[in-house]
Amino acid sequence: MTSSKEPEPPASGWSGRFSEPVADRVKRYTSSVEFDRRLAEADIAGSLAHARMLRAVGVVGADDLDAIERGMQTIRGEIARGEFPWSRDLEDVHFNIEKRLTALVGDAAKRLHTGRSRNN
């Protein structure tokens, strides 16, 4: 029997791929968040544009778009105030923002990347 519920994303970019914990040395080597978090504003702007396109073509509803916009506004504020919870475990700026948005708005955030790679 299959479940219609979407699978939960891993707690980190690594979990689910390996059965053993990832060494901090490997995380430091593969993570780019310390460097690419300066792209946060561009990542947010691109995600908002994509969400608005998804709404315009009828892929997501108005409630989802409103939730995504609200969540991204919260994230912008957290980043501006230095309160955003950046995590090396989440590898890069995209995954950090995606995880925070999901924590803030739930399922609407999961639909944001419909038809889009998180790295575009």
Disulfide bonds with the S-S distance in Angstrom:
none
